[in-house]
Amino acid sequence: MIRSGNKSLLLAAACAIPACAPTPRDAPRSNPAPPTAEAPARPGSLQTLTEPAPGKLSSISMEDFFLLHESGKTLLFDARPSLIYRMGHIPGAINLPKSRCDERIAVRGAQIRGALAAGKTIVVYCTGITCPDAHTVAMRLSSSGHPASVFSGGWDSWKEAGMPVE
């Protein structure tokens, strides 16, 4: 028989685990057909305006992230679901859940471009090393033309290191 306190813990875990599971929408996409040799894209052409070049995707260690974050040189996105984000997050993080990231990337486009112009690094994190949401959101940022780094240790390693939380 499961005790009452354990039921709450099991319910919270059951809700959090599916939140980090990949969705069918995250399945690998097939590569589009290569451009034809007839019409190469020119800078400033409609093709380059409507399909931005992918941004660089990288990872960042706890030590490097900490130094960058402390210097104020990050635009930090938390890829966890909103409910989990509201329960605690890394200071300064903006909630950008996987389920709504395309919409929110579009809404925050000017903020993202401004941060990059100011020399900031876009960093995305999730629950921990086994959660794919940060990578998914970073890939979506990259496909929108924005470079992004994944803090793979995420929330779990931040808390375990005794770092401040909001």
Backbone bond lengths (Angstrom), bond angles and torsions (degrees), N, CA, C in turn:
res aa  C-N    CA-C-N  psi(-1)  N-CA   C-N-CA  omega(-1)  CA-C   N-CA-C  phi
1 M - - - 1.454 - - 1.533 108.40 -
2 I 1.297 117.74 136.92 1.462 122.43 -179.15 1.518 108.99 -91.33
3 R 1.321 115.95 131.19 1.464 120.99 179.18 1.512 109.90 -71.82
4 S 1.317 116.57 160.48 1.462 123.02 -177.98 1.523 112.41 -58.61
5 G 1.330 118.69 -44.43 1.464 122.09 179.86 1.519 111.77 -64.13
6 N 1.323 115.08 -36.78 1.459 119.46 179.47 1.523 111.62 -71.35
7 K 1.344 117.33 -29.52 1.463 120.75 177.74 1.520 109.86 -62.11
8 S 1.318 117.27 -43.04 1.463 121.13 -179.96 1.518 110.82 -63.11
9 L 1.315 116.75 -42.18 1.460 121.59 179.14 1.531 110.39 -64.19
10 L 1.321 116.71 -43.87 1.462 120.77 178.80 1.521 111.03 -64.31
11 L 1.333 118.01 -40.06 1.455 122.03 178.80 1.519 110.77 -63.85
12 A 1.326 117.76 -43.40 1.465 121.63 178.95 1.524 110.30 -63.59
13 A 1.323 116.92 -42.41 1.467 120.38 178.94 1.522 110.81 -65.79
14 A 1.318 116.95 -40.74 1.462 120.56 179.97 1.526 111.47 -63.86
15 C 1.322 117.20 -33.20 1.467 121.06 178.66 1.525 110.98 -76.08
16 A 1.311 118.05 -36.85 1.466 121.89 -175.64 1.516 112.22 -75.69
17 I 1.313 118.66 -36.90 1.463 121.07 -175.99 1.525 111.51 -63.68
18 P 1.344 120.57 -48.80 1.464 118.51 179.13 1.534 112.31 -64.74
19 A 1.316 117.74 -24.81 1.461 120.19 -179.43 1.521 110.86 -64.11
20 C 1.316 118.04 -27.72 1.460 121.61 -179.25 1.516 112.17 -98.32
21 A 1.326 118.24 -0.48 1.460 120.33 -178.91 1.521 110.16 -78.03
22 P 1.323 117.06 142.70 1.451 119.57 178.20 1.519 110.93 -64.13
23 T 1.303 116.77 144.93 1.455 122.14 177.14 1.515 108.43 -100.81
24 P 1.331 118.12 161.82 1.467 119.87 178.42 1.527 111.58 -55.91
25 R 1.303 117.19 -29.53 1.454 121.86 179.40 1.525 111.03 -64.69
26 D 1.358 117.19 -25.18 1.455 121.90 -178.69 1.526 112.18 -85.95
27 A 1.331 117.29 -1.01 1.459 119.67 -178.89 1.521 109.28 -60.52
28 P 1.319 115.79 147.60 1.467 118.73 -179.84 1.521 110.31 -55.22
29 R 1.293 114.78 136.65 1.447 120.42 -179.96 1.522 108.81 -93.85
30 S 1.321 115.53 146.98 1.458 117.74 176.82 1.520 108.27 -72.91
31 N 1.312 115.39 151.69 1.451 120.10 -179.63 1.521 109.50 -69.86
32 P 1.334 117.42 137.29 1.451 119.14 177.71 1.525 109.49 -68.67
33 A 1.313 115.03 163.14 1.458 119.54 179.24 1.519 109.55 -62.07
34 P 1.331 117.38 140.98 1.464 119.56 179.90 1.521 110.08 -64.66
35 P 1.346 116.50 150.74 1.460 118.41 179.91 1.526 109.73 -63.88
36 T 1.312 114.22 149.45 1.459 118.10 179.25 1.511 109.38 -76.62
37 A 1.314 115.93 155.95 1.457 121.17 -179.16 1.523 111.33 -73.71
38 E 1.343 117.25 -13.26 1.459 121.18 -177.27 1.522 112.70 -67.14
39 A 1.317 117.12 -39.98 1.456 119.23 -171.92 1.525 111.19 -132.73
40 P 1.331 118.49 81.33 1.462 118.67 177.17 1.523 110.18 -67.52
41 A 1.346 115.10 145.98 1.465 119.72 -179.54 1.521 109.73 -69.16
42 R 1.315 115.65 135.14 1.461 121.35 176.86 1.513 108.21 -105.75
43 P 1.345 118.46 147.06 1.463 119.41 175.87 1.516 109.81 -55.60
44 G 1.326 115.44 133.77 1.457 120.97 179.45 1.514 113.19 85.28
45 S 1.331 118.19 -2.76 1.456 119.79 178.73 1.519 109.19 -73.04
46 L 1.325 115.20 166.48 1.462 120.34 -179.79 1.524 110.71 -58.59
47 Q 1.348 117.16 -38.56 1.460 120.07 -179.36 1.527 111.16 -60.63
48 T 1.336 119.09 -42.68 1.457 119.69 -178.72 1.515 111.34 -73.36
49 L 1.324 118.18 -22.87 1.456 120.03 178.62 1.523 111.61 -79.95
50 T 1.325 117.25 -34.02 1.461 119.28 -176.68 1.522 112.94 -91.38
51 E 1.324 118.74 -20.90 1.453 121.73 -179.75 1.525 109.38 -126.79
52 P 1.330 117.71 87.08 1.465 118.93 -177.47 1.524 111.41 -63.87
53 A 1.295 114.70 148.66 1.462 119.72 177.14 1.514 109.31 -64.69
54 P 1.316 117.06 144.28 1.467 118.70 179.27 1.523 111.42 -62.06
55 G 1.327 115.04 142.56 1.456 120.51 175.57 1.518 109.66 -84.51
56 K 1.290 115.94 165.71 1.464 121.51 -179.87 1.530 109.80 -72.96
57 L 1.314 116.01 139.18 1.455 122.68 178.41 1.522 107.72 -115.77
58 S 1.346 116.58 129.69 1.461 120.61 -178.30 1.523 109.93 -145.10
59 S 1.319 115.90 177.96 1.465 120.37 174.64 1.520 107.78 -120.70
60 I 1.328 115.23 161.80 1.461 120.51 -177.95 1.524 108.69 -137.78
61 S 1.318 116.40 137.75 1.463 121.66 -179.44 1.529 110.32 -78.89
62 M 1.310 115.43 165.90 1.466 121.35 177.72 1.524 110.38 -58.35
63 E 1.321 117.48 -45.61 1.466 121.30 -177.46 1.528 111.35 -62.91
64 D 1.339 115.88 -48.24 1.461 119.56 -179.97 1.528 111.42 -65.76
65 F 1.333 116.07 -41.08 1.462 119.48 178.68 1.530 110.40 -62.50
66 F 1.324 116.99 -45.06 1.462 120.61 -178.89 1.530 110.66 -57.24
67 L 1.335 117.15 -49.11 1.466 120.94 -179.37 1.525 111.84 -62.36
68 L 1.317 116.14 -43.02 1.463 120.72 179.90 1.529 110.51 -65.96
69 H 1.316 116.02 -43.57 1.470 120.94 -179.40 1.531 111.17 -64.62
70 E 1.323 116.57 -44.04 1.469 120.90 179.21 1.526 112.18 -63.74
71 S 1.326 117.17 -29.30 1.468 120.56 179.87 1.525 111.90 -80.78
72 G 1.332 117.25 -5.53 1.463 120.74 -179.69 1.519 112.83 77.99
73 K 1.319 117.00 18.23 1.459 121.15 -175.82 1.525 113.38 -102.28
74 T 1.341 117.01 31.16 1.465 119.71 177.18 1.522 110.91 -128.35
75 L 1.306 114.56 149.92 1.457 122.38 162.72 1.511 102.34 -111.49
76 L 1.323 116.19 109.82 1.462 122.23 -168.05 1.520 111.37 -104.77
77 F 1.343 115.47 125.94 1.455 121.71 177.78 1.518 110.41 -116.08
78 D 1.339 115.48 133.74 1.459 123.91 176.48 1.527 106.80 -100.46
79 A 1.331 117.30 114.84 1.461 122.02 -175.35 1.524 113.73 -85.47
80 R 1.314 117.93 2.27 1.463 120.38 -178.63 1.531 110.23 -75.32
81 P 1.341 117.53 159.57 1.470 120.05 177.17 1.537 111.32 -57.88
82 S 1.316 116.04 152.42 1.474 122.14 -175.73 1.524 113.26 -54.32
83 L 1.327 117.16 -41.60 1.470 120.22 -179.72 1.528 110.83 -60.63
84 I 1.313 117.06 -44.12 1.463 121.65 179.81 1.526 109.73 -67.45
85 Y 1.331 117.27 -41.85 1.471 122.57 177.76 1.530 110.57 -56.24
86 R 1.333 116.48 -44.90 1.470 120.39 -178.12 1.525 112.76 -66.52
87 M 1.328 117.08 -19.13 1.466 120.64 178.71 1.529 111.33 -79.50
88 G 1.319 117.96 -11.56 1.459 122.80 178.14 1.510 110.46 151.26
89 H 1.335 115.59 142.36 1.463 120.74 -179.84 1.523 110.00 -155.43
90 I 1.324 115.88 168.92 1.459 121.32 177.45 1.525 108.03 -67.98
91 P 1.337 118.45 135.90 1.466 120.46 -178.07 1.532 112.56 -53.02
92 G 1.323 114.68 132.99 1.457 121.45 178.26 1.513 114.31 87.31
93 A 1.331 117.84 -5.18 1.466 120.59 -178.12 1.529 110.81 -71.22
94 I 1.318 114.56 143.46 1.458 122.79 176.13 1.519 106.86 -107.82
95 N 1.323 116.76 132.33 1.461 119.72 -178.61 1.530 110.27 -73.06
96 L 1.312 116.13 123.96 1.461 123.39 177.71 1.526 106.96 -136.96
97 P 1.348 116.67 72.23 1.464 119.53 -175.63 1.517 112.13 -65.09
98 K 1.312 114.76 145.93 1.464 121.72 -179.25 1.523 111.24 -52.40
99 S 1.320 117.10 -39.51 1.463 121.14 -174.78 1.531 112.99 -63.77
100 R 1.329 118.14 -22.37 1.464 120.56 -177.93 1.528 111.92 -129.40
101 C 1.327 117.10 19.97 1.459 118.60 -170.52 1.523 113.72 -67.06
102 D 1.329 119.36 -38.13 1.462 119.68 -179.50 1.527 111.05 -60.00
103 E 1.324 115.91 -45.44 1.461 121.65 179.04 1.538 110.78 -63.23
104 R 1.308 116.47 -45.36 1.466 119.77 -177.34 1.523 113.27 -73.25
105 I 1.333 117.93 -29.48 1.460 120.23 174.66 1.520 109.03 -64.33
106 A 1.330 116.47 -42.17 1.463 120.63 178.69 1.526 110.92 -63.23
107 V 1.331 117.14 -43.27 1.467 121.75 -179.78 1.533 111.13 -65.45
108 R 1.314 117.16 -36.78 1.465 121.79 -176.74 1.530 113.34 -95.77
109 G 1.313 117.42 14.58 1.457 121.35 -177.51 1.519 113.71 -53.58
110 A 1.325 117.65 -47.16 1.470 120.94 -179.36 1.532 110.91 -64.12
111 Q 1.330 116.92 -40.00 1.464 121.10 178.52 1.529 110.56 -64.42
112 I 1.311 116.79 -41.68 1.465 121.44 179.55 1.525 110.06 -64.78
113 R 1.335 116.75 -48.08 1.472 120.01 179.67 1.521 111.06 -62.50
114 G 1.329 117.70 -39.03 1.463 121.31 178.00 1.520 112.34 -64.32
115 A 1.327 116.15 -41.46 1.471 120.09 178.58 1.524 110.58 -64.04
116 L 1.312 116.58 -43.29 1.464 119.96 179.09 1.526 110.69 -64.82
117 A 1.327 116.90 -40.93 1.473 120.83 178.36 1.529 111.04 -63.05
118 A 1.335 116.26 -29.98 1.470 121.10 178.69 1.532 111.76 -83.91
119 G 1.331 118.08 4.36 1.456 121.37 177.84 1.517 114.50 84.66
120 K 1.324 117.30 14.66 1.466 119.90 179.34 1.524 110.73 -82.98
121 T 1.328 115.06 155.76 1.453 122.69 176.58 1.516 108.30 -103.46
122 I 1.327 116.30 132.27 1.467 119.97 175.60 1.524 107.01 -82.45
123 V 1.338 115.44 124.35 1.464 121.60 179.23 1.521 107.87 -123.45
124 V 1.330 115.85 135.85 1.460 122.39 179.47 1.524 107.91 -122.34
125 Y 1.331 116.21 137.62 1.471 119.47 175.93 1.511 110.03 -136.56
126 C 1.321 114.53 165.30 1.459 123.01 179.53 1.530 107.44 -135.84
127 T 1.311 116.66 -156.01 1.456 121.02 -178.16 1.517 112.76 -65.33
128 G 1.314 116.39 -49.18 1.454 119.68 -177.34 1.515 111.00 -171.63
129 I 1.292 114.37 -167.10 1.460 120.71 -173.16 1.526 113.35 -63.62
130 T 1.325 118.56 -26.78 1.466 121.00 -179.24 1.522 113.56 -89.69
131 C 1.308 118.76 -4.50 1.465 122.43 -178.41 1.529 109.94 -89.97
132 P 1.327 118.32 120.56 1.465 121.07 -177.14 1.537 114.36 -83.52
133 D 1.322 118.38 -4.33 1.462 120.43 -173.02 1.524 113.39 -62.19
134 A 1.332 118.18 -40.03 1.466 120.28 -179.85 1.523 110.12 -62.61
135 H 1.309 116.93 -41.57 1.461 120.47 178.84 1.527 110.50 -64.91
136 T 1.333 117.17 -41.65 1.464 121.61 179.13 1.529 110.66 -61.01
137 V 1.329 117.21 -47.61 1.463 121.25 -179.70 1.534 110.24 -65.26
138 A 1.333 116.97 -41.39 1.465 120.16 178.81 1.531 110.56 -63.38
139 M 1.330 117.36 -37.85 1.463 120.64 176.79 1.527 110.94 -64.21
140 R 1.317 116.67 -38.57 1.469 120.12 178.90 1.528 110.50 -68.43
141 L 1.330 117.21 -38.87 1.471 120.46 174.85 1.526 109.43 -61.75
142 S 1.320 115.93 -44.89 1.458 121.57 -179.36 1.529 111.16 -61.57
143 S 1.323 116.41 -43.82 1.468 119.27 -179.68 1.528 111.50 -68.75
144 S 1.334 116.60 -17.34 1.474 121.04 174.56 1.522 111.34 -88.22
145 G 1.338 116.43 2.50 1.458 121.11 177.48 1.513 115.38 94.98
146 H 1.335 117.43 7.03 1.463 121.36 -177.83 1.528 111.09 -105.89
147 P 1.325 119.17 126.93 1.465 119.69 175.87 1.526 110.02 -68.37
148 A 1.315 116.67 144.25 1.463 120.14 -179.32 1.517 110.20 -146.05
149 S 1.332 115.74 147.59 1.464 123.08 175.70 1.512 109.03 -115.60
150 V 1.319 116.52 140.84 1.465 122.10 178.21 1.518 108.36 -101.16
151 F 1.338 115.58 123.12 1.460 121.43 172.06 1.524 105.17 -86.88
152 S 1.338 115.54 94.06 1.462 120.35 -169.33 1.522 114.09 -68.64
153 G 1.311 118.80 -28.90 1.464 120.22 178.14 1.510 111.73 -66.92
154 G 1.309 115.79 -29.54 1.456 123.07 173.92 1.516 115.75 59.42
155 W 1.316 112.66 -158.45 1.459 122.57 -176.25 1.519 111.64 -56.72
156 D 1.325 117.49 -42.81 1.468 120.53 -177.47 1.526 111.75 -59.48
157 S 1.324 117.70 -48.84 1.470 119.14 -177.94 1.526 111.09 -70.85
158 W 1.326 117.92 -32.10 1.467 121.50 177.27 1.530 109.58 -62.03
159 K 1.336 116.06 -49.20 1.471 120.26 179.63 1.520 111.88 -65.44
160 E 1.334 117.21 -43.36 1.470 121.05 -179.60 1.509 111.87 -61.22
161 A 1.335 117.64 -28.93 1.468 121.59 179.10 1.529 111.27 -81.83
162 G 1.342 117.38 -1.33 1.464 120.92 178.11 1.520 113.71 75.50
163 M 1.322 117.12 23.50 1.454 121.17 -179.48 1.526 110.70 -75.71
164 P 1.352 116.25 158.93 1.474 118.99 -179.18 1.525 112.08 -66.55
165 V 1.330 115.15 150.00 1.468 121.36 179.26 1.526 109.37 -133.52
166 E 1.301 115.31 157.98 1.473 121.34 175.13 1.513 108.26 -113.26
